[in-house]
Every structure is written in C-alpha cells, then in structure tokens.
C-alpha cells in the first residue's frame, strides 16, 4: 500500500520533516517515491513552516494512497491558511 507520511530529518533537537509518498513496507526515513512537501516545526521569524504540493497529494490520493493522521492534519491546516491568506 502507498502512504503519504512524514520522514524525519534535521539535527538533534531541531527536527525537520519531509512529506513523502512511500510504500508502507519501507522504513520511515528510508526509500520513497516522491517528496510532496515539508514541515518545519522549529521555524522562526520569516522562515516557512509548511509547504505542500496539494495537486500532487490529490493525484496520489486518486491512485489509492492513504494519508497518515499527522499528514491529514497538516493538509487541513495548510488549506485553511490558503483560504485565509
């Protein structure tokens, strides 16, 4: 099964997450099919906190990909930011 989930990167105590499309059998930070965004929970000042390619996520969802709970929450948050901004 194909899933869209977060893969952790960054330094110790400074996490940075890539939003990736991957086979569910692959490791969390392992091989992936496509990178469709990122989430930076430690963003400060003018740094971008969240970027998502919604058209690519919709493409993968139409092909049967499942979103993780966290990715679902972030996509909703990104959608509300787009409407407000």
C-alpha positions as CSV (number, residue, x, y, z in Angstrom):
1,X,0.0,0.0,0.0
2,X,1.2,3.5,-0.8
3,X,1.1,6.0,2.1
4,X,1.8,9.7,2.4
5,X,3.7,10.3,5.7
6,X,6.4,12.4,7.3
7,X,10.1,11.4,7.1
8,X,12.3,13.0,9.9
9,X,15.4,14.9,9.1
10,X,17.3,17.7,10.6
11,X,19.7,17.8,13.6
12,X,19.3,16.6,17.1
13,X,16.5,18.6,18.9
14,X,15.9,20.5,15.6
15,X,13.5,18.3,13.7
16,X,12.6,18.9,10.0
17,X,10.1,16.7,8.3
18,X,9.7,15.9,4.6
19,X,6.3,14.9,3.4
20,X,6.9,11.8,1.2
21,X,4.9,9.3,-0.8
22,X,6.3,5.8,0.1
23,X,5.4,2.1,0.1
24,X,4.2,1.3,3.6
25,X,6.8,-1.5,3.8
26,X,9.7,0.9,3.6
27,X,11.3,2.4,6.7
28,X,10.1,5.8,7.9
29,X,13.2,7.6,6.8
30,X,14.1,5.2,4.0
31,X,13.3,4.9,0.4
32,X,10.4,7.0,-1.0
33,X,8.7,7.5,-4.3
34,X,8.2,11.3,-4.3
35,X,8.6,14.3,-2.0
36,X,5.4,16.4,-1.9
37,X,6.2,19.0,0.8
38,X,7.8,19.7,4.1
39,X,7.0,20.7,7.7
40,X,9.4,22.7,9.9
41,X,8.0,22.8,13.5
42,X,11.0,24.9,14.6
43,X,10.6,27.7,12.1
44,X,11.5,31.1,13.4
45,X,10.9,34.6,12.1
46,X,10.3,34.7,8.4
47,X,11.1,31.0,7.8
48,X,8.5,29.0,6.0
49,X,6.8,26.5,8.4
50,X,4.8,24.4,6.0
51,X,4.8,23.8,2.2
52,X,2.6,21.2,0.5
53,X,2.0,20.4,-3.2
54,X,-1.7,19.8,-2.9
55,X,-2.1,18.8,-6.6
56,X,0.4,16.0,-6.1
57,X,-1.3,14.8,-2.9
58,X,-4.6,14.8,-4.7
59,X,-3.0,12.9,-7.6
60,X,-1.7,10.2,-5.2
61,X,-5.0,10.0,-3.3
62,X,-6.8,9.4,-6.6
63,X,-4.4,6.5,-7.2
64,X,-5.2,4.9,-3.8
65,X,-2.6,6.4,-1.4
66,X,-3.5,6.7,2.2
67,X,-2.6,9.8,4.3
68,X,-1.2,9.4,7.8
69,X,-3.1,11.1,10.6
70,X,-0.4,13.8,11.0
71,X,-0.3,14.5,7.3
72,X,-4.1,14.7,7.2
73,X,-4.0,17.3,10.0
74,X,-1.3,19.3,8.2
75,X,-3.1,19.3,4.9
76,X,-6.2,20.7,6.6
77,X,-4.1,23.3,8.3
78,X,-2.5,24.3,5.0
79,X,-5.9,24.5,3.3
80,X,-7.2,26.9,6.0
81,X,-4.0,29.0,5.6
82,X,-4.5,29.2,1.9
83,X,-8.1,30.4,2.3
84,X,-7.2,33.0,4.9
85,X,-4.2,34.3,3.0
